[in-house]
Amino acid sequence: MSQALPEPSARLGIGKVLDELRPDFPELTLSKLRYLEQEGLVEPERTPSGYRKYSYDDVERLRFVLRMQKERFWPLGHIRQVLDEIDRGVLPDLADDDVAWFVPEVTVSSSDGMPTAATFSEGQGATRLSREELLEAADIDAATLDAIEEFQLIRRRPQQRYYSRDDLLVAALVGKMAGLGIEPRHLRGFRAAADREVSLLEQAVPSASRANPNAAATLAELAATLVRLHTVLVRNELRGS
């Protein structure tokens, strides 16, 4: 009987991985885990001090390797070829239970730190900041705020005297990016992309229907899902670079 898998974001040492897999593979040893790594079947992360750290996917990958060895008597070379196909997004010709054994269940949950529908349905609250208060709270200088407004990362109506909570968050985030070498002028594309995304959402849920609570909830859910998709796409590209 398999033990409960670790959380998808968890990282396990080699001893913990052995504990996870041994109920299904009693003969498994630390030496075998190291050997499978040497053969290129799994590539755990390494800490600065050299310790192995295995992800959820690494554990499932090892489980697949060991099962194919045990039940199908596949040589490691063939298993490596199958894994290469899976890495390229090509599911091999396996029984459904074999594929399910390797491919981890993916759930679009709200427990991974990404935005949820509530993120887009919350009000702005009563936050009203003057320019000076915003500069202090966001820890940016006046020139940075001028650039933020010039490139419309913060948009205010002509008669609007105060800044909102979201304005403060934008200013703080842009200030942080400036500290990392990305200036406000580099973020014009973000403004344009956000406008396009909002346009897409407005097509899906016309403004005339948003007074309906169900329509408002749908809009918030769509917005959260769109941002989550964007996050995953960026993350995947960075991992592949």
C-alpha positions, 0 to 999 in steps of 0.5 A: 500500500503506497504512503501518502505523497508529499505536497507537490511543492515539497522537497524530500531528502534521499532518505525520505524518498526511500521511506516513500517508495519502500512500502511498494518496493521493499528491496529498494536501497539508497544505493539503487536510488543513487544508481538510477540518478547516475543512469539519468533516469531522475535529476533531483535538485542539489543544495549548495552543500550537495544534498539531493532534494527530490520533488513530487514529480521525481518521486513519481518518476522513480516509482514508474521506473521501479514498477516497469523494472519489477512488473515488465522487466524492462531494461533501464535503456528502454525505460529511459526512452519512454521517459524521454517521450513523456518529457516531450509530452508524448504519452507512451503506449501503456495501459491506463493504470501504468500511465496513471502510476506515473502521471501525477494528478493535477488539481487547479486548487487555491492552495498553491499561493496563486490568485483566486476568485476572491482576489478579484471580487474584493473591494478596494476598501477605504484606503486613501493615500496622498502622493506623499503617503504613497511614496513613503508606503511604497518606498519609491521616489517621486521620479519612479512614481512619475514614470509609473503614471506616465506609462499608465501602470497607475491610472487616475481620473483627472480629478482624483486626488488620492491613491487606492490600495491597488495603486499602492501595491502597483507602486510597491511592485514596480519599485521592487522591479526597478531595484532588480533592474527593470524600469517602469518604461520596460513595463509598458507591455504589461499594461497593454497585456492587462488591457487585452486580458480585460477586453477578453473578460469583458467579451466573456461577461458583458458589463450589462450582466455584471449586476447579476451576482452569478455573472460577477462571480463568473467574471472573478473566477475567469480573471483568477484562472487567466492570471493563474494560466499566465503564471504557469506559462511564464514558470514553464518557460523559465524552467525550460530556459 
